[in-house]
């Protein structure tokens, strides 16, 4: 089994109209790696130019941010750990999803389940922390620590990522940061309105891996069964 550059624990929706709409919008299927034609939505420009980062990572909500595995940790070890966690963690059901502008980018955010999602993410972060290699100086610098709060910097040092525990906010990213997100928000609201799940359930932990090209692929899906 070939090791990936980095691993991450995400939520990604199962096969559905919702997952197909999201993959088409980003222009990539994260399960197959297939490039997809992106829809032409009224009132906005080329979606390819505004979806570069989320296309690379695949449509997802972060549970455990990307990390390098320790030298002695194999992908089998990571898979087994996620299987153990998923077997004892329960799904989280939310009222639905809403489209928001977050720091200049557009994302879908859940309604009515924030505390349960925070608990789920904290358990996964704690339960996988011994698998990750320590951050390098370059990795710390990429997080722009000078822009973090004192608490976020402490979380970065302890858990390898600043937006965990009480700083965690689950979201499904749809665009890069945009100078004028308003028109894109209107277009995406129309695009996603027919397919947004209600209720919305986080029912799996998904192991993603970053390949040599820098793209993330879905490696395995673990149903939450607790």
Steps between C-alpha positions, in 0.01 A plus 500: 500500500662824383519773765350836420678830560240597761180360642183670621174400663209667324129470462396449137139430402405161369390460137197725454370795300670720760841335454467513121408870500797579726748296295376661177532849649861434606581317176637184657380173649713437809422126502615430145722803436302561182487857366142613444348773283396791719155659468457843347301692761325825416667821612850373578822432312692182441454275807834330431684817598322531835516138617869410479560421869175317577542300177843386617370387839171353376154587629518446876460626852816473708496285814879453535708732280771356271805361677820312417514157658785413734771291331393185685128550427365314198181566309365175642553640849307815409218299343472277805488798733219663305306174493528482879387860545208469259379184672445687828397847379140581415380687190418869543172625356451869422188687393655581163763709326524870423720690254731751667788732421788410733804728487438571131427146381167321462415190699208293617466494879277278717203610706403373842785258580801713577572360848469137389725561201758671720502197731537261205790695352677533837479125555645428154780754545592355839467143373733548203758740639759234573504410128624835372856617463597823678459817297807632324595865512374543145166341588460734797588799284232405244240539775610865539532479878537878525133529399375245754364577843701380799255213545516401132879499512490277808263262319731495199792405720303232687285343228669603173213726389365825647129449434419207726315455830306819582644671188356230271229597253377238255448620142491363146711733286372597155737774376834667544501842667319737266521876460124515430330194651147642487405406141654154540298448816180574311594260218600222739185539707300423185735217397481318834144580613340189345751256651594624847426218746252573776577363749874486436684211666872446552491122472859409407860573574681517166872440466650719229857489374711757317674349200822608327311758290371678812139387454301324770311176429243313704671177612236345723170576668425389857137505613440655842338217691511593869 
